[in-house]
Amino acid sequence: MNRLILHILAVLLLWGFPAFAAEVVVVQGERMAPFEAALRGFEATAGVRSVERFVLSDLRGADVARAVREARPRLVLAVGRDALVRVREIREIPVVYLMVAAPETTGAVGRNVTGVEMNVPAERYLSFCAKELGGRRVGIIHNPARTGAQVREAREAAQRLGITLVIRRADDPREAVRELSTLKGEVDALWLLPDPSVVTRDTVEAFALFSQQNRVPLVAFAAKYLQHGAVAAFEVDPADMGRQAGRMARRILDGASPDRVPPEQPARSHLKVNPTTARNLGLALKE
């Protein structure tokens, strides 16, 4: 009952009262620890005087884009993919995004949109595969509509590093599992991308089984996959990403045009290793 009352009050606040002119409006997907850490990092470097926050999980059904416009902010911070999708129609206010994998797939494009991409640079993954795993042939299964930009970056990095990418296309999880079987004997390592068309509970199990049966190390984009068969993962630091976004926002608030503040990749990432999986694969890895 209390939750329902809070929801009703929040909607009334959005629709029934005049909004004040916040310097920054934060649109946040949900209340979760990484998002909160990113927001704290942002506030530490953006130097903003007033912030209004809309949390989508508390405001189901509300027209958030309209509420943002009524708040008349100088800048919008979108934390999480859902938040960026909900503000993508806004063109007249600068939008900075955070904690979004593959932002180009959200439809939030335009000269007013920039932010910190969630993906660790491809070169770091591929350098790790080559130097630590001895992998000169790296397998990728992906949906170009979801992670096409990341694979294009990977192709360029692979060319610089002398690595062969073995790429398979999959538009859905079933196709991803079928394509996985074609990589037997063709790859020395597998790189799991943050691609929702490919990565599901069932497909991660299939990737792990392939890794074990063929002694091919699996490298993932988040540490949670270490307990599901990945030997290593690179994780971003949400608070540090927030600080990056805060510095970008400060430049815009100080007068820079958003299209003169290009998107950035995370400045820091941390290698996480599953030592048991590494030993089973005959690898000596350290974080």
C-alpha positions in Angstrom: 0.0 0.0 0.0 2.8 2.4 0.9 4.5 1.7 -2.4 1.3 2.4 -4.3 0.8 5.7 -2.4 4.4 6.7 -3.3 3.8 5.9 -6.9 0.7 8.0 -7.0 2.4 10.9 -5.4 5.3 10.7 -7.8 3.0 10.7 -10.8 1.1 13.7 -9.3 4.4 15.5 -8.9 5.2 14.9 -12.5 1.8 16.0 -13.8 0.1 18.3 -11.3 2.6 20.8 -10.2 4.9 23.3 -12.0 8.5 22.1 -12.2 11.4 24.2 -11.2 14.3 24.8 -13.6 16.8 22.1 -12.5 20.3 22.5 -13.9 20.5 18.7 -14.6 17.7 16.2 -14.7 18.8 12.6 -14.1 16.7 9.8 -15.7 17.7 6.5 -14.1 16.5 3.1 -15.1 16.2 1.6 -11.6 17.6 1.9 -8.1 20.6 -0.5 -8.2 24.1 -0.2 -6.7 26.1 0.3 -10.0 23.7 3.1 -11.1 23.9 4.8 -7.7 27.7 4.6 -7.8 27.8 6.1 -11.3 25.5 8.9 -10.1 27.7 9.7 -7.1 30.7 9.8 -9.4 28.9 12.2 -11.8 27.9 14.6 -9.0 31.5 14.6 -7.7 32.9 16.1 -10.9 30.0 17.8 -12.7 29.8 20.6 -10.2 26.0 21.1 -10.7 24.0 23.3 -8.4 20.6 21.6 -8.7 19.6 18.0 -9.7 16.2 16.5 -10.2 15.9 12.7 -10.5 13.3 10.5 -12.2 13.7 6.7 -11.6 11.8 4.8 -14.2 11.1 1.8 -11.9 9.1 4.2 -9.7 7.3 5.9 -12.5 5.8 3.2 -14.7 3.6 4.7 -17.4 4.6 8.3 -17.0 5.6 10.4 -20.0 9.2 11.0 -18.8 10.3 12.9 -21.8 7.5 15.4 -21.2 8.4 15.6 -17.5 12.0 16.3 -18.4 11.0 19.2 -20.7 8.8 20.7 -18.0 11.7 20.7 -15.6 13.6 22.9 -18.1 17.1 21.5 -17.4 20.3 22.6 -19.1 21.3 19.0 -19.4 19.9 15.5 -19.1 21.9 12.5 -17.6 20.5 9.2 -18.7 21.7 6.3 -16.5 21.1 2.9 -18.1 19.8 1.7 -21.4 16.1 2.1 -20.5 16.6 5.7 -19.5 18.4 6.6 -22.7 15.5 5.0 -24.7 12.9 7.0 -22.8 14.7 10.4 -23.6 15.7 9.6 -27.1 13.0 11.9 -28.6 14.5 14.9 -26.8 16.6 16.9 -29.3 16.6 20.4 -27.8 18.5 19.6 -24.6 22.0 18.0 -24.3 21.8 14.4 -23.2 24.8 12.6 -21.6 24.4 8.8 -21.1 26.0 6.4 -18.6 26.0 2.6 -18.1 24.7 1.8 -21.6 26.0 -1.0 -23.6 25.7 -0.4 -27.4 24.1 3.0 -27.1 23.8 3.2 -30.9 21.1 0.6 -30.8 18.8 2.7 -28.6 17.7 5.1 -31.3 19.1 8.0 -29.2 21.1 9.7 -31.9 21.7 13.3 -32.7 24.1 16.1 -32.2 22.8 16.6 -28.7 23.7 13.1 -27.5 27.0 11.9 -26.1 28.2 9.9 -23.1 30.5 7.2 -21.7 30.1 3.9 -23.5 30.0 0.8 -21.3 32.2 -1.3 -23.5 35.9 -1.8 -22.6 38.1 -1.1 -25.7 38.3 -4.0 -28.1 42.1 -3.7 -28.2 42.3 -4.6 -24.5 40.3 -7.8 -24.9 42.3 -8.9 -28.0 45.6 -8.0 -26.4 44.7 -10.2 -23.5 43.6 -13.1 -25.7 46.9 -12.9 -27.6 49.3 -12.3 -24.8 47.8 -14.2 -21.9 45.8 -16.9 -23.7 48.0 -17.5 -26.7 44.9 -16.9 -28.9 45.7 -15.7 -32.4 42.2 -16.8 -33.7 39.4 -15.2 -31.6 35.8 -16.3 -32.2 32.9 -13.9 -31.9 29.2 -14.6 -32.4 27.0 -11.5 -32.6 24.0 -9.8 -34.1 25.2 -6.8 -36.2 22.1 -4.9 -35.3 23.1 -5.0 -31.6 26.9 -5.0 -31.6 27.9 -4.1 -35.1 29.9 -1.0 -33.9 31.8 -3.0 -31.4 32.8 -5.6 -34.0 33.9 -3.0 -36.4 36.2 -1.6 -33.7 37.4 -5.2 -33.1 38.2 -5.7 -36.7 40.4 -2.6 -36.7 42.1 -3.6 -33.4 42.7 -7.2 -34.7 44.4 -5.9 -37.8 46.8 -3.8 -35.7 47.5 -6.8 -33.5 47.9 -9.4 -36.1 44.9 -11.4 -34.8 42.4 -13.2 -36.9 38.7 -12.7 -36.0 36.4 -15.6 -36.7 33.0 -14.0 -36.8 29.6 -15.7 -36.9 26.3 -13.9 -37.2 23.3 -14.8 -35.1 20.0 -13.0 -35.0 18.6 -15.0 -32.0 19.8 -17.4 -29.3 19.0 -20.6 -31.2 21.1 -19.4 -34.1 23.9 -18.5 -31.8 24.1 -22.0 -30.4 24.1 -23.4 -34.0 26.9 -21.1 -35.0 28.9 -22.0 -32.0 29.3 -25.6 -33.3 30.9 -24.2 -36.5 33.8 -22.8 -34.5 35.2 -26.1 -33.4 38.8 -26.3 -34.4 38.6 -22.8 -35.8 39.4 -20.6 -32.8 41.9 -20.4 -29.9 39.7 -18.2 -27.7 36.0 -17.0 -27.6 35.0 -13.5 -26.8 31.5 -13.0 -25.4 30.0 -9.6 -26.3 27.2 -7.8 -24.5 24.7 -8.8 -27.1 21.2 -9.7 -25.9 20.5 -11.6 -29.1 23.3 -14.0 -28.2 23.7 -14.0 -24.5 21.0 -15.8 -22.5 21.2 -18.3 -19.7 20.9 -21.2 -22.1 23.5 -19.9 -24.5 26.0 -19.0 -21.8 25.8 -22.7 -20.7 26.4 -23.7 -24.4 29.4 -21.4 -24.6 30.8 -22.8 -21.3 30.4 -26.4 -22.5 32.1 -25.6 -25.8 35.0 -24.0 -23.8 35.4 -27.1 -21.6 35.1 -29.7 -24.4 37.4 -27.9 -26.8 39.7 -26.3 -24.2 39.0 -22.9 -25.7 39.1 -20.1 -23.1 36.0 -17.9 -22.9 36.4 -14.2 -22.1 33.4 -12.3 -21.0 32.3 -8.7 -20.5 31.1 -9.0 -16.9 32.5 -10.9 -13.8 29.2 -12.7 -13.2 30.0 -15.0 -16.1 33.1 -16.3 -14.3 30.8 -18.6 -12.3 29.3 -19.8 -15.6 32.4 -21.0 -17.3 34.3 -17.8 -18.4 38.0 -17.8 -17.6 38.3 -14.0 -17.4 36.2 -10.9 -17.7 36.9 -7.1 -17.9 34.6 -5.0 -15.7 34.1 -1.3 -15.7 34.1 0.9 -12.7 30.7 2.6 -12.5 31.9 5.4 -10.1 34.8 6.2 -12.4 32.5 6.2 -15.4 30.3 8.6 -13.6 33.3 10.9 -13.0 34.0 10.8 -16.7 30.5 11.7 -17.6 30.6 14.5 -15.0 33.6 16.0 -16.7 31.9 15.8 -20.1 28.7 17.4 -18.7 30.8 20.2 -17.1 32.3 21.0 -20.5 28.8 21.2 -22.0 27.4 23.3 -19.2 30.3 25.6 -19.6 29.3 26.2 -23.2 30.7 23.4 -25.4 28.4 22.0 -28.0 27.6 18.3 -27.3 28.7 17.3 -30.8 32.2 18.8 -29.8 32.3 16.4 -26.8 32.6 13.0 -28.4 31.5 9.7 -26.7 34.3 8.1 -24.6 35.1 4.5 -23.6 35.7 3.7 -19.9 39.0 5.1 -18.7 39.4 2.2 -16.3 38.6 -1.4 -16.4 39.5 -4.3 -14.1 40.5 -7.9 -15.1 38.7 -10.6 -13.1 39.8 -14.2 -13.4 38.3 -17.6 -12.4 41.5 -19.4 -11.1 39.8 -22.8 -11.1 38.7 -22.6 -14.8 42.2 -21.2 -15.7 43.9 -24.2 -14.0 41.5 -26.6 -15.8 42.6 -25.0 -19.1 46.3 -25.1 -18.2 46.5 -21.4 -17.9 48.4 -19.3 -15.3 46.4 -16.1 -15.0 46.6 -13.3 -12.5 44.3 -10.4 -11.9 
